């Protein structure tokens, strides 16, 4: 029994893993590129297709992706745009092949810092803009 109690904390800690998110798409401009995070406004980071990968955490037990920067920022949605914020997290059920979700790359979303004029933000949900690029998001270790 003592051995079981000693091993229990190891099991709990083993549920958090460091991941990066990458895009797969038929569009060669974005295929294989990582998702990066950019500060947009107070307590909000948006995800963009970029060149520098973001290092995030995945919690197997709660099925959430998050980023710790003194405050825990969860992968969440605001107006169908993927972001990291302290808001209610998206539940992510990752597949064995690393597939996270299906989404769209969108530009010109009227984001506070105007990053979307040159980079694709990530639209998640129904009714994307007509010029949105379909994409899949995968995690890598």
Secondary structure, 3 states (H helix, E strand, C coil): CHHHHHHHHHHHHCCEEEEEEEEECCCCCCCCCEEEEEEEECCEEEEEECCCCCCEEEECCCCEEEEECCCEEEEEEECCEEEEECCCCCCCCCCCCCEEEEEEEECCCCCCCCHHHCCCEEECCCCCCCCCEEEEEEEEC
